[in-house]
Each structure stands twice: as C-alpha cells, then as structure tokens.
C-alpha cells in the first residue's frame, strides 16, 4: 500500500460519523437499516459516509435481497482504533 492509499484511509476516517460507522462494524456485519437505527444521523448522510469508507477500502458491501450489508474489509482498523482508545494521545 502506498502513501496515497494510506492518506485516503486516514482522510475517510477523519469524520466523527464515519468513525461511528466503523465502530459499529467492529462487532460484525450490519445492514444499512441497523446502522441508521443505531446512529443519530439522516439516512442519506450515512449512505454518503458508507460510500466514502467503501471507496477507501475500509469496508465492504454485500447485497442480500433488498438489503445491503457492510463489514470491515481493512481489519487492522480495529487495532488502530483500540490503540487510540487505550493510549493517552495528546
């Protein structure tokens, strides 16, 4: 992975709502309806965030019937977020 791809990943994660989405997906795959129910954002805003995260290669989507399910694709994101949660970053 080159530095441009790395910068795109950090750029995609630089939004609180997108971090909330990734946080939900740490527990496993979720459909858009579950994500929308659990977060206090409008559905179009969540859809845009999902698209940005998917384009950055952080999450992946799978369609089942009328539902689209999202899960983490870049598994190391979990370790990065856990590290930030446990470290005293200044």
Secondary structure as UniProt FT lines:
FT   HELIX           3..12
FT   HELIX           16..25
FT   TURN            26..27
FT   STRAND          30..31
FT   HELIX           32..38
FT   HELIX           43..55
FT   TURN            56..57
FT   STRAND          59..64
FT   TURN            65..66
FT   STRAND          67..72
FT   HELIX           76..86
//
